[in-house]
Amino acid sequence: MNKNNPSKSCFFNWLCSLSLSLMLLAVSNISLANDLQPIIDDKQLALSVDVKSESIAPKQQVLVAVEISSTQPFENEMVMPYLDLKNAVVKKDDQQVTRSARMLDGQKWYTQTAKLYIYPLTAGTFVIPSFDVAVVLDNDTENQIKGSVSSEETTFNVEMPASLKTTNEFVSGTDATFTLKTDKPISDAFEVGEAVVLTYQLKVKNSHMMLLPDVNVPDIPGVEIYQKPVAKENVFDRLSKRNTAVLNQAVTVVFQESGKLIIPSQSIKWWDTKTNELKTLTSDPLEFQVGSSSALLQDHNYVEDITRYASKSGVYLIGLLVFVGLAITAVMKRKAKPSTQQKTPAKLDVGIKIKQYQSAVEGQRFAEAVDHLYLIAGNRTFADKLDSESAIIWTQLLSYSFANSDSKQPLTQQQAQILLSAVMSKGLSSTPEGFDWRLNP
């Protein structure tokens, strides 16, 4: 019995040492996590969320300023976390965080400010949830003060103006234009079988490309229409610090009949956020003259002039002119070889986009991967159509695209392939779907 006592004693001492070490480690972690709490309690460190916009209507840009302030200088730059608001598009500012310092009641305060842009889709009350921001402070010692500070929930209201209650599709912004242009002068004479490219362009300042409606190309008799994929993008003006949503819709028109062809005007409703008024953007109608040279002569009444002149010259001159006219018409018909064949406009090479998507995931360029996956889906959102596993991977990919590089975790090729297969299996590249407003690029 006495021989076993030393072993039991050693085991008991080891167990006590292990328990004490774990307790010290836990206390150390708690102490580290709460390093900033005394400063927060003394109101020397704060995180505020301020909604700058007023009289907000659906689809109107809402500017949100996020400011962190401290009486001690910051060692790190504030990084905004991924935020998701129901029935809204959230976009972080493309500009860097703004740093400044100011005196308040004789105390110097250091601040960092970031901007968020929220585009609510419906009327109602929207809640910006509480979120944490990591902070590292310089306290003039070797040991930095680390931790996090939390924001409070912030709400804002969106009201539906009376003039918008009967309007289903509209754009919202401080300025907007809607134009229709051609790749050839409309004053030219066109032949049957010839083609011209029409380009509808919609620009809306202080908006987002996902809020732009597609242009409904009208049915035009006497032509064949080949519609190219819609191109939408956000263009940021660094001088004015404004985002402009741009839509380009190209349509190839092949003339099938001679005569006058009119491209009718198109209209889009626009909510002017400067004046809070509903306005209408209208493209100009276009007119083309299609046909042979003889058709153009008849259109300009030249035949009537020639006939009147011929009547004064006698029967022989009339017969001669008729013979010459018939001969010219026969020759022109033999030479004219109208072609009604038109190549189908080049479509997006899905195979290339799939390779670019896989390369972006492998290189952990998650924002680029989101863009490629969106193009593979045909510029349509698809989150509502994904199964549970693919939806989790999609949310994870969105979160990585919004976070800074230090907080990103690798996304495996297997996960990327599962998400890609789910998107391709739904046929989203050719079937428009409703927007998934959780997409916050």
C-alpha positions in Angstrom: 0.0 0.0 0.0 2.8 2.4 0.8 4.4 1.8 -2.6 1.4 3.2 -4.4 1.1 6.4 -2.4 3.9 8.3 -4.3 2.2 7.7 -7.6 -1.2 8.9 -6.3 0.5 11.9 -4.9 2.2 12.8 -8.1 -1.0 12.4 -10.1 -2.9 14.6 -7.6 -0.3 17.3 -7.8 -0.4 17.2 -11.7 -4.1 17.5 -11.6 -4.1 20.5 -9.3 -1.4 22.2 -11.4 -3.5 21.7 -14.6 -6.6 23.0 -13.0 -4.8 26.1 -11.7 -3.3 26.8 -15.1 -6.7 26.6 -16.8 -8.2 28.9 -14.2 -5.4 31.4 -14.8 -5.8 31.2 -18.5 -9.6 31.8 -18.3 -9.1 34.8 -16.0 -6.4 36.1 -18.4 -8.8 35.9 -21.3 -11.7 37.6 -19.4 -9.3 40.3 -18.4 -8.2 40.8 -22.0 -11.7 40.8 -23.3 -12.7 43.5 -20.9 -9.6 45.8 -21.3 -11.7 48.5 -22.9 -14.7 48.2 -20.6 -13.4 50.7 -18.0 -12.8 53.2 -20.8 -16.3 52.6 -22.2 -17.8 53.0 -18.8 -16.0 56.3 -18.3 -17.5 57.4 -21.7 -14.0 57.9 -23.2 -14.7 55.5 -26.0 -18.0 55.3 -28.0 -19.4 54.0 -31.2 -22.3 55.9 -32.8 -24.6 55.3 -35.8 -26.2 58.4 -37.3 -28.8 58.3 -40.1 -28.2 61.5 -42.2 -31.1 61.3 -44.6 -34.6 62.7 -44.0 -38.0 62.3 -45.7 -37.1 58.8 -47.0 -39.1 57.1 -49.8 -38.6 53.5 -51.1 -35.5 53.0 -53.2 -34.0 56.3 -52.0 -30.4 56.2 -50.9 -30.0 56.5 -47.1 -26.7 57.8 -45.9 -25.5 56.3 -42.5 -22.4 57.7 -40.7 -20.7 55.3 -38.3 -18.3 57.1 -36.0 -15.9 55.7 -33.3 -14.4 58.3 -31.0 -11.8 58.0 -28.2 -9.7 60.2 -25.9 -6.7 58.0 -26.8 -5.3 57.6 -30.4 -6.2 54.5 -32.4 -3.6 52.0 -33.5 -5.8 50.3 -36.1 -8.3 51.4 -38.7 -12.0 50.7 -38.1 -13.4 47.8 -40.1 -17.1 47.7 -40.7 -18.7 44.2 -40.3 -21.1 42.6 -42.7 -24.6 44.0 -42.2 -27.8 42.5 -43.6 -31.2 44.3 -43.5 -34.4 42.7 -44.7 -35.9 44.3 -47.8 -32.9 46.6 -48.4 -29.7 46.7 -50.3 -26.6 47.7 -48.2 -23.5 49.1 -49.8 -20.3 50.2 -47.9 -18.5 53.3 -49.0 -15.7 52.8 -51.5 -13.7 55.5 -49.8 -11.2 54.9 -46.9 -12.2 55.5 -43.3 -11.9 59.2 -42.4 -9.6 60.0 -39.5 -9.8 63.3 -37.6 -9.3 65.0 -34.2 -11.2 67.7 -32.4 -11.3 69.5 -29.1 -14.4 69.0 -26.9 -14.7 70.7 -23.5 -10.9 71.0 -23.4 -10.4 67.3 -24.1 -8.9 66.1 -27.4 -10.9 63.4 -29.1 -9.7 61.1 -31.9 -12.4 59.9 -34.4 -12.8 57.5 -37.3 -15.8 57.7 -39.6 -17.1 55.3 -42.2 -20.2 55.5 -44.4 -22.9 53.0 -45.3 -25.5 53.4 -48.0 -28.8 51.7 -47.5 -31.5 51.4 -50.2 -34.9 50.4 -48.7 -37.2 48.7 -51.1 -40.5 49.1 -49.3 -42.2 51.5 -46.8 -41.9 50.7 -43.1 -39.6 50.8 -40.2 -36.0 49.6 -40.7 -33.6 48.5 -37.9 -29.9 48.7 -38.2 -28.8 46.0 -35.7 -26.2 46.3 -33.0 -22.7 45.4 -34.2 -19.2 45.2 -32.7 -16.1 46.9 -33.9 -12.6 45.8 -32.9 -10.5 48.6 -31.4 -6.8 48.9 -30.5 -5.7 52.0 -28.5 -2.3 53.5 -28.0 -1.9 54.2 -24.3 1.8 55.3 -24.4 3.0 52.0 -22.9 4.4 48.9 -24.4 1.1 47.0 -23.9 -1.7 48.2 -26.2 -5.3 48.2 -25.1 -7.4 45.8 -27.2 -11.0 44.9 -27.2 -14.3 45.8 -29.0 -17.0 48.3 -28.7 -20.7 47.8 -29.5 -23.2 50.1 -31.2 -26.8 50.5 -30.3 -29.8 49.5 -32.5 -30.7 52.4 -34.9 -34.1 52.7 -36.6 -35.4 54.9 -39.4 -38.7 55.2 -41.1 -39.5 54.9 -44.9 -42.8 56.4 -46.1 -44.6 55.8 -49.4 -45.5 59.1 -51.1 -49.0 59.3 -52.5 -47.8 59.6 -56.1 -45.8 56.4 -55.8 -48.7 54.2 -54.5 -49.9 53.5 -58.1 -46.5 53.1 -59.6 -44.9 49.6 -59.7 -41.5 50.3 -61.3 -39.6 53.5 -60.8 -36.0 54.7 -60.1 -35.0 57.1 -57.3 -32.1 59.5 -57.2 -30.9 63.1 -57.3 -30.6 63.2 -61.1 -31.5 60.8 -63.9 -31.3 60.6 -67.7 -32.8 58.1 -70.2 -31.5 58.1 -73.8 -31.7 56.1 -77.0 -28.7 56.1 -79.4 -27.7 54.4 -82.6 -24.4 53.2 -84.0 -25.2 54.8 -87.4 -26.6 58.2 -88.4 -30.4 58.0 -88.7 -30.2 60.4 -91.7 -28.6 57.6 -93.7 -30.6 55.6 -96.2 -30.9 51.9 -95.2 -31.5 48.9 -97.3 -33.7 45.9 -96.6 -31.5 43.3 -94.7 -29.2 46.0 -93.2 -28.8 46.2 -89.4 -28.5 49.0 -86.9 -27.7 48.8 -83.1 -29.9 50.7 -80.7 -28.6 51.4 -77.2 -30.9 52.4 -74.4 -29.0 54.0 -71.5 -30.4 54.9 -68.1 -28.3 56.8 -65.5 -29.4 57.5 -62.0 -27.3 59.4 -59.5 -27.2 58.3 -55.8 -28.8 54.9 -56.7 -27.7 51.3 -57.0 -27.5 49.2 -60.1 -29.7 46.4 -58.6 -32.6 48.9 -58.4 -32.6 49.7 -62.1 -35.5 48.1 -64.0 -34.9 46.3 -67.3 -35.9 48.2 -70.5 -38.9 46.7 -72.2 -38.0 46.7 -75.9 -41.3 47.1 -77.9 -42.4 44.8 -80.7 -41.7 46.7 -84.0 -43.4 45.4 -87.2 -41.1 45.0 -90.2 -37.9 44.2 -88.3 -36.1 41.3 -86.6 -34.9 42.1 -83.1 -31.9 40.6 -81.4 -31.6 41.7 -77.7 -28.3 41.6 -76.0 -27.8 40.9 -72.3 -28.5 43.9 -70.0 -25.3 45.5 -68.6 -25.6 47.2 -65.2 -22.8 48.8 -63.2 -22.1 51.2 -60.4 -19.8 54.1 -61.4 -18.3 56.0 -58.5 -17.2 59.6 -59.1 -14.3 60.3 -56.8 -14.5 64.0 -57.4 -18.2 64.4 -56.3 -18.0 61.3 -54.1 -21.3 60.1 -55.6 -22.4 56.8 -57.0 -24.2 56.6 -60.3 -26.1 53.5 -61.3 -25.9 52.9 -65.1 -27.9 50.5 -67.3 -27.0 49.8 -71.0 -29.4 47.8 -73.1 -28.2 47.1 -76.7 -30.7 45.8 -79.3 -29.8 44.9 -82.9 -32.5 45.7 -85.4 -32.5 44.1 -88.9 -34.8 45.8 -91.4 -37.2 43.4 -93.3 -39.4 45.8 -95.2 -38.9 49.1 -97.1 -40.6 52.3 -96.1 -40.5 54.5 -93.0 -39.7 52.8 -89.7 -40.4 54.5 -86.4 -38.8 53.4 -83.1 -41.3 54.5 -80.5 -40.3 56.4 -77.4 -40.0 54.7 -74.0 -40.8 56.1 -70.6 -39.5 55.4 -67.1 -40.8 56.9 -63.8 -38.2 58.7 -61.7 -38.6 59.9 -58.1 -36.6 63.1 -57.7 -35.2 63.0 -54.2 -34.2 66.7 -54.4 -37.8 68.0 -55.0 -39.7 64.9 -53.7 -41.6 64.8 -57.0 -42.5 61.9 -59.4 -41.2 62.7 -62.9 -41.1 60.9 -66.2 -38.0 60.1 -68.3 -38.7 59.7 -72.0 -36.4 58.6 -74.8 -36.8 60.4 -78.2 -38.5 58.4 -81.0 -36.3 57.5 -84.0 -37.3 57.4 -87.7 -35.5 55.4 -90.4 -36.0 55.4 -94.1 -35.6 51.9 -95.5 -35.7 51.0 -99.2 -33.9 51.2 -102.6 -33.1 54.4 -104.5 -36.3 54.2 -106.5 -38.3 54.1 -103.2 -36.5 57.2 -102.0 -37.3 59.0 -105.2 -41.0 58.2 -104.7 -40.8 59.3 -101.1 -39.5 62.7 -102.1 -42.0 63.3 -105.0 -39.2 63.2 -107.6 -41.3 60.9 -109.9 -44.1 63.4 -110.0 -41.7 66.1 -111.1 -40.2 64.0 -113.8 -43.6 63.0 -115.2 -44.8 66.6 -115.4 -41.6 67.5 -117.3 -42.0 64.5 -119.6 -45.6 65.5 -120.5 -44.3 68.6 -122.1 -41.8 66.8 -124.3 -44.1 64.5 -126.1 -45.1 60.8 -126.3 -41.6 59.7 -127.5 -39.8 61.2 -124.5 -42.3 59.6 -122.1 -41.8 56.2 -123.7 -38.0 56.6 -123.5 -38.1 57.6 -119.9 -40.3 54.6 -119.0 -38.0 52.2 -120.8 -34.9 53.7 -119.1 -36.7 53.6 -115.7 -37.6 49.9 -116.2 -34.1 49.1 -117.3 -32.6 50.8 -114.2 -35.0 49.1 -111.9 -34.2 45.7 -113.3 -30.5 46.2 -113.0 -30.7 47.4 -109.4 -32.9 44.4 -108.5 -30.3 42.0 -109.9 -27.4 43.8 -108.0 -29.3 44.1 -104.7 -28.8 41.1 -102.6 -30.4 41.8 -99.3 -29.4 39.6 -96.5 -31.8 38.9 -93.8 -29.4 36.8 -91.9 -28.0 38.3 -88.7 -25.6 36.7 -86.3 -27.0 36.2 -82.9 -25.4 38.7 -80.6 -22.5 37.3 -78.7 -23.5 35.9 -75.4 -21.7 35.6 -72.2 -19.1 32.8 -72.2 -20.3 30.9 -69.1 -17.3 28.5 -69.3 -14.8 31.4 -68.9 -16.8 32.9 -66.1 -16.9 29.6 -64.2 -13.0 29.3 -64.5 -12.7 32.9 -63.3 -15.0 32.2 -60.4 -13.0 29.1 -59.4 -9.8 31.0 -59.7 -11.1 33.9 -57.5 -12.2 31.4 -54.8 -8.9 29.7 -54.9 -7.1 33.0 -54.5 -9.5 34.1 -51.7 -10.7 37.1 -53.8 -14.2 36.7 -52.5 -15.7 40.0 -53.8 -14.5 39.0 -57.3 -16.0 35.6 -56.9 -19.4 37.1 -56.0 -19.3 39.2 -59.2 -18.5 36.2 -61.4 -21.2 34.1 -59.8 -23.7 36.9 -60.3 -22.8 37.1 -64.1 -23.1 33.3 -64.4 -26.6 33.6 -63.0 -27.4 36.1 -65.8 -27.4 39.3 -63.6 -30.2 37.8 -61.5 -30.2 37.0 -57.8 -30.8 33.5 -56.7 -30.6 33.1 -52.9 -34.3 32.2 -52.6 -33.8 29.3 -55.0 -30.8 27.7 -53.2 -31.1 24.6 -51.0 -30.1 25.0 -47.3 -26.5 23.9 -47.8 -25.9 26.1 -50.8 -27.6 29.0 -49.0 -25.2 28.7 -46.1 -22.2 28.7 -48.4 -23.6 31.7 -50.4 -24.1 33.7 -47.1 -20.5 32.8 -46.0 -19.1 34.0 -49.4 -21.0 37.3 -49.1 -19.7 37.8 -45.6 -16.1 37.2 -46.7 -16.5 39.7 -49.6 -17.5 42.4 -47.1 -14.9 41.7 -44.4 -11.2 42.7 -44.3 -8.5 40.2 -45.3 -7.5 39.4 -41.7 -10.9 37.9 -40.8 -11.4 35.8 -43.9 -11.4 32.0 -43.6 -10.5 29.8 -46.7 -13.5 28.7 -48.8 -12.8 25.2 -50.0 -13.1 24.2 -53.7 -15.7 21.6 -52.7 -17.9 24.4 -51.1 -17.4 26.6 -54.2 -18.4 23.7 -56.5 -21.5 22.9 -54.4 -22.6 26.6 -54.7 -21.8 26.7 -58.4 -23.7 23.5 -59.1 -26.8 24.8 -57.3 -26.8 28.1 -59.3 -26.3 26.3 -62.6 -29.0 23.7 -61.8 -31.7 26.4 -61.4 -31.2 27.7 -65.0 -30.7 31.2 -63.6 -28.7 32.4 -66.5 -31.8 32.5 -68.7 -34.7 32.9 -66.3 -35.1 36.3 -64.5 -35.9 36.0 -60.8 -36.7 38.5 -58.1 -33.8 40.2 -56.4 -32.3 38.7 -53.3 -31.9 41.9 -51.2 -29.5 40.2 -48.9 -26.9 40.7 -51.6 -24.7 43.5 -50.3 -21.7 43.9 -52.5 
